[in-house]
Amino acid sequence: MRIDLHTHSTASDGTEPPSGVVRSAARAGLDVVALTDHDTTDGWAEALDAGERLGVRVVPGMEVSCLVRGVSVHLLSYWHDPADAALEGMLDASRTSRRTRARRMVERMTPETGLRWDDVLAHVHGEATIGRPHIADALVAAGLVADRDEAFATLLSGRSPYFVPHTAPDPLEAIALVRAAGGVPVLAHPAASKRGSCVGDADVEAMVGAGLLGLEVDHRDHSDDERRHLRELARSLDLLVTGSSDYHGTGKRNLLGENTTAPEVLQEIESRARGAAAAREVRGA
């Protein structure tokens, strides 16, 4: 069984609609795929319906954007109740902050690049969570950069004069809210140092104290040494170990199924989830 537990659609910063992600998963030979858009569950119903049609099991999930001491932390949540008021309140605040931050960054770069907010909105699908990837797509369309990678390495980097920080919850708060909503929290790409600063082992231990249940170990942004260290850390803290692609369609080079999760780990995730019934209701099942 081939299982990929980290993908993105046009509900956030992917380039394929939720049904398209599931269709691509079927073509890639996946048996199970999780849709984990940033700070939103808007793609769940479409993905679950597509999974039924295409014979791919869909795990409803989400990637929650967090910050601790200025370090970006991403938390994957599986099978939580999407109607949980406390969790949704936190996510709504994050989405608002992301949109405000993105608009301010565009305003800063307009005089020198000519890029305008409407140019960015042209790359946002419906009520998708707006973020820097949408600015990157607008920059590519304007011929200002070659691709998203160049955009993030230059105009959108934390060292850029156009950069604006955003407000995000502390991961301990986010983990507690995910658990209260019946979800299973797993720390995404915790050692991806090429993206910037990472949290340390002591931070991970603190997250375990708040209810963290797993680490995403097998990810293309982790070296072999980092994977070995994370496996040892997971073993010492009794955490589940997952592997995923972090697929974004053409938005990133990541390929569906390039890293996978063991069937027994998925079984354990689902056995610990208390929000599964509520999650299934998004499609009227």
Secondary structure, 3 states (H helix, E strand, C coil): CCEECCECCCCCCCCCCHHHHHHHHHHCCCCEEEECCECCCCCHHHHHHHHHHHCCEEEEEEEEEEEECCEEEEEEEECCCCCCHHHHHHHHHHHHHHHHHHHHHHHHHHHHHCCCHHHHHCCCCCCCCCCHHHHHHHHHHCCCCCCHHHHHHCCCCCCCCCCCCCCCCCHHHHHHHHHHCCCEEEECCCCCHHHCCCCCHHHHHHHHHHCCCEEEEECCCCCHHHHHHHHHHHHHHCCEEEECCCECHHHCCCCCCCCCCCHHHHHHHHHHCCCHHHHHHHHCC
